[in-house]
Amino acid sequence: MSTPANQGKLAERAGMLPAALFVAAFLLVPLGLVVAYSFMPANSFGGVDPGFSTDAYRNVLYEQRLDGSFRLSAAYLLIVWRSIYVAGLTTLIVLAISLPVAIYIARQVPRRRTFLLLMVTIPFWANILIRTFAWILLLRDTGVINGFLTALGVISSPLPLLNTTGAVLVGLVYTFAPFMVLPIYGRMERLQQSQLEAAHDLYANRWQVFRHIVWPAALPGVVAGSLLTFIPCLGSLIAPELLGGGKQMMLGNLIYRQFSEARNWPFGAAIAVLLLVIVALIGLVQVYLARRKFAGKVA
Amino acid sequence: MLDVTHALELDLVRKTYGDPLHGHQALTGASFHVKDNEFFTLLGPSGSGKTTLLRLLAGFESTTSGEIRLYGKPIQSLVAEQRPVNTVFQQYSLFPHMTIAENVGFGLKMQGRPAREVAARVEEMLALVKMEAFRNRRPAQLSGGQQQRVALARALAPKPKVLLLDEPLSALDLKLRQAMRLELKQLQAKTGITFVFVTHDQEEALAMSDRIAVLADGVIQQVGGPREIYDRPANLFVADFIGDNNFLKVEVLSRQGATAMVRGAGIEAVQARDAAQGASQGTLMVRPEALHLSAGEGRVRFAEKARVLADIYLGNALTYVTALPDGTHLNIRDEDARRAAKPIAEGQTVEVWADAEAPMLFDGAGK
């Protein structure tokens, strides 16, 4: 039956069509290709040969000795672990920096808020490669920081700043801070001043107001910001490549290498699938936690 | 008078925003007291300084100068969380992520009371405002009136010495607002806690208060009981702000004690209570319900001729809008005229009588 209501629904669905086609063509198909490639034999000149093979996945955990036998190897697992560790640490640092910033901005008068939010987003105006190169200029042995410290006489030989995990962290924190500031700001903006006053009025000190009022209000923003930071960090390529000097390899670099220098597409695809699985697991945990919280509210 | 400790005493309390000398004066030297166990109202139009005053009492803002004493102890150096007063906010400001019970128990929890005591007090408070059934709900699941009750319970739970209420009824619809007036009044009597209530609604103030402070432009205009403020306004502002009124330009003919003989265009020479401080000209105030269309005991003739322009019928009251010969409007709310079978037609001329004690003379020009 064609009631106005389901006509509306039909129109709504028709409106979704372009987006659905786009997702199918440019997300699902390539993703399917990645999964397919990961189960095919490698062609030594790049690309894949027809057939089915699980070699790529075996390579994640085992290395092949010269005699053809396989041995358990932690080399790639270490990269997985380092990726999770660096992404996690980045998220924590970004959170520690962004939370006070977001709270501060939300408490300003509207005009100043707009200005400060603009300031937060300014780094987006420059290309990420250029911004990362700027960090190289700052951090390298003959760079601005070492030069300044040497001139001051604080140090006699340059500090090894570049090509360290620290440098990678700096680059990632710098890149992702806005992704944490904006969602937390969104929550803080909605927190009424009178709620803070009510809490103070009811004998809460500053710390208690933060713990019982501000933090619960910010939490959805913190979760969103953490996902927006952690997930792209996990697969980040540019910061570990340029600031880590390629030594502190992360999943992004590993995948990149397999498709370029190493010419082992199936292995690169397998690592990409692995990354996807990690991200999907995080997503599932988040959905589970959100559901549980929602269920708690209703009960 | 040392044996009488007032709930609140304010001495020349001043609040200036921005520069102390040239900034905006939100409150200029307010001095008054609130008695123990009193329902006290701060009444004034928006921008009058009533909310500023309440915020100074709560500790959300600090005084520029002056002293505030709570049961004899100066409190202006204490921050909000140190003051044994609690506030009911205009928009209730319940904590959205907490249940109703958690909201009500918040103050006690912050005071570090044992969980069992908190739980018992929460139940007591929820029973007081008849919200026991909602203890596990969240604020968003409640209607405005229900949130209002929870806000009251939350503020009363820690047993404040003074409860501050910032226009708590303004967000409710008329029926609910009227019902809540009575409930608030009963709640105050039941708990024995001193209430300081802020409103811009004069009817609300008259209906509930033991005493009222009328504010305008950051200045306390008058402090007194509802009857006193209505019948003996201290100045033209109060006379105009509280209730309906007629204002007429008059000349002073003679003075004797607290009364003055005055005359104005189109009205008889009448006696008025003199609040004009010796001025030879002034404004005569007379309330519409003190004017009548017939003579009677205790009435004096007020105007010989007034032309009926319109009648405003409100069911329980009938007001004739009339014009004196010089064009000045005179509103007359006569109970006999309301009961009369037939209203007086527009354009007819009537004779106006006034309650002899009613007219009051003020210094300065009316509106």
Chai-1 contact restraints between the chains, C-beta under 6 A:
chainA,res_idxA,chainB,res_idxB,connection_type,confidence,min_distance_angstrom,max_distance_angstrom,comment,restraint_id
A,S194,B,F89,contact,1.0,0.0,6.0,A-B,restraint_1
A,S194,B,S93,contact,1.0,0.0,6.0,A-B,restraint_2
A,Q195,B,S93,contact,1.0,0.0,6.0,A-B,restraint_3
A,E197,B,F60,contact,1.0,0.0,6.0,A-B,restraint_4
A,A198,B,S93,contact,1.0,0.0,6.0,A-B,restraint_5
A,H200,B,A80,contact,1.0,0.0,6.0,A-B,restraint_6
A,H200,B,E81,contact,1.0,0.0,6.0,A-B,restraint_7
A,D201,B,A80,contact,1.0,0.0,6.0,A-B,restraint_8
A,D201,B,N86,contact,1.0,0.0,6.0,A-B,restraint_9
A,D201,B,T87,contact,1.0,0.0,6.0,A-B,restraint_10
A,L202,B,F106,contact,1.0,0.0,6.0,A-B,restraint_11
A,L202,B,G107,contact,1.0,0.0,6.0,A-B,restraint_12
A,L202,B,M110,contact,1.0,0.0,6.0,A-B,restraint_13
A,Y203,B,E81,contact,1.0,0.0,6.0,A-B,restraint_14
A,Y203,B,G107,contact,1.0,0.0,6.0,A-B,restraint_15
A,Y203,B,M110,contact,1.0,0.0,6.0,A-B,restraint_16
A,Y203,B,Q111,contact,1.0,0.0,6.0,A-B,restraint_17
A,A204,B,M110,contact,1.0,0.0,6.0,A-B,restraint_18
A,N205,B,E81,contact,1.0,0.0,6.0,A-B,restraint_19
A,Q208,B,M110,contact,1.0,0.0,6.0,A-B,restraint_20
A,P216,B,H97,contact,1.0,0.0,6.0,A-B,restraint_21
